[in-house]
Amino acid sequence: MRVLIIANRLPMKLTQSAGRIAFKRSEGGLATGLASLHTDVETHWLGWPGLHVEDDAQRTHITEVMSRHSFHPVFLTEQQIEEYYEGYCNNVVWPLCHYFFAYIQYDKKTWEAYLEVNRLFFEAAMKLIRPGDVVWIQDYQLMLLPGLLRQAMPSLSIGYFHHIPFPSFELFRVLPERADILRGLLGADLIGFHTPDYMRHFISAA
């Protein structure tokens, strides 16, 4: 058995200076927290490396270097980063889940980018998953991924953890894509939340 952790960001990130790419450990909270997880089980990570890379040769080099550490990059375009991450994730989902309704900036094209990137992660994951693997998906950037994987691999063991609040149903129901998101999340065998209240909100919404 192997564990495949899938998150928006890898625990190793790329930086670029004077045309050269350097590799360094990510200081993000998720990467730091999960890095403390000690297990004898073979663990792999799948995620965005934190830098826009267009050159195919550079992508190949980055993939080879990261794979030595069991990290597997998903490369995103600048437009995908802007619309999926800065757009739908940070301007819609994050303020909604934190009850900052007035700060939501909704644009249909950002939802389309969210769909597109979740499918990119799905396609990348399908190339890595082996029979008997356990997949552990992290956070609101990838809420559609459990459902995509479940459709393709009905017997796959899938976990999902939501690292931010889950809003009350009265607020969650204003999201036009709420049904798609719930279907995506319900593809997981196990869904984790920080508090019983967040769990109760999710159950009410589902």
N, C-alpha and C positions, 0 to 999 in steps of 0.2 A: 504493500500500500504506500502511496505517496500523497502528500498534501499539496494542493495547488492553491496558493493565495492570490486572489485577483483583486487589484485595487487600482484606482485612478493613477496613482503614482508608485513607482518602484522605490525601494529603500536605498537604491543607488541612483544618483542623478548626474546629468551631464552639464558641464559648463564649457563655454567656448571663449577663447582669448587669442588674439593674433592668429586666427585661422586654425588654431589647434583645439582639439576636444579633450577635456580632462574628465576623469571619473572620480566621484566622491560620494561618501555616504550621505543620505538624506537626513536632515535634522527635523523632519516633520513628525508630528505627534503620533500618527498611525504607524509610521515606519519605526519610530523609537520604541513604541509600546510592544509591537509584535516582534521586534528584534530580541526582546527579552524572553521570548518563548523558546524554551529549551526542550528539544524532543529528539528522540532517536529515529523518528520517521523522516524519510527523505522529503525535503520541502522545496518547492519551487515558487517563484513569484512571477506574476504577469502584470504589466502596467506600462504607463507612459513614462519615458525616461526624463521628462522635464525640459526637453529642448527640441525645437523644431529642426528637423534634419531632412533635406531634400535629396542630397546626393546619394545615389544607390550604393556607391563604394563605401561611403561613410556609414550608411545604414548596415551594410554587411559587416564591416569592422566592429561597429558598436554591438551588434547582435552576437558576434563571436566572443568578444571580450566579456560581455555580461553573462553569456551562457555558462562561462566557466564558474560563475558564482551562483548558478541556478536562477538567474534573473533573465526574463524574456521580455524584450521591449515591444510595445505597440506604438508605432509612429503615427503621429497626428499632424495634419496640416495646420497652418496658422489660422485658417478660417474655422476649422473644426475646434481648435482651442478657444477661439473667440466666441463662437456660437454655442458650442456644447458646454464648455467649462465655465467661461465667464458669463455666458448668456443664460442657458436654461438652469444649470446647476447653481450658480451663484446669484443670479438675478431673479430666479423664480423659486426653486426648491428650498434654498437656504433661508431666505426671508420668510417663506410660508411656514416652514417647520419651526422657526423661532418666533412666530407670531408678529413679525414685522410686515403685516399685510400691505401697509402703505408704501413699502419700499419695493414691492414686486414690479418688475419691468417685463411684461409678457410680450413675446413676439413669436408667432407661429413657426418661423424659420428656425428658431433655437430649439424647439421641440423636434423638428425634423433632423437637426444636427445631433440631438441626444439619441434619437433612434439609430442614426447612422453610426455613431461611435460605439454604442452598445453592441451593434452588430459586428463592428470591427473586432471588438474584444471577444465576442462569441466565436468568430472565425479563427482568431488566434488561439483561443482556448481549445478549440476542437483539434488543432494540430498537436497539442501537447498532452491531452487527456488520454490515459491508458485505462484498461479495465481494472477496477478495484481502487482507483484514485478517489480521494475526497476533495471536493472543491469548496473553498471558503471565500465568499465574495464580500467585499468591504464597501459599505456606505452608499450614500444617495446618488453618487455619480453613475452607478451601475444597477439601478433597480429593475431594469428590464432583463438583465442577463440571466437570473435564475430561470425565468420562464423560457427563454430561448434555449438554454441548455437542456431543460426538462423535455422540451418538444423533441430535441434531437437524440437525447439519451435518457429514456424513461427510468432506467434503474440507477442512474448516477446519484451518488451521495452529495447533496448540495447544502451548504450552510450560508447564511447571510447575516451580517451584523450591521445595524443602523447606528452610526456613531453620533447622531444629532437627535434632538427631540423629534417625536412623531406627533403631529398636531391633532387637536380634537377633530372629530368628524365635521363639526359645524364649519371649521376653517378648511379642512382638507377637501371638502366637497366642491369648493369653488374652483378647483383645479380642473381644467377641461380634460386633461389626460388621466384623471384619477383611476378610471377603470383599467386602462392599459398598465399603469404602474402597479396596481394591486395584483393584476394577473401575473405580471412579471415577478413580483415578490413571492407570490404563492407557489411559484415553481420550486422554491426551496423546501427542503425537509425540515429545517430548523431556522427560525428567525429570532435574532437576539436584539434586545433593547436595553438601554441603561437603567430604566426604572419600570416598576409595575404600571405606572400611569401611562407611559408611552405604549406599553403593550396593550393596555386597555383601549387606548385611542385607536390603535391599529385594528384590534378585533372589532370595534364599533364600525370602522370604515369598511372592513372586509365583509 
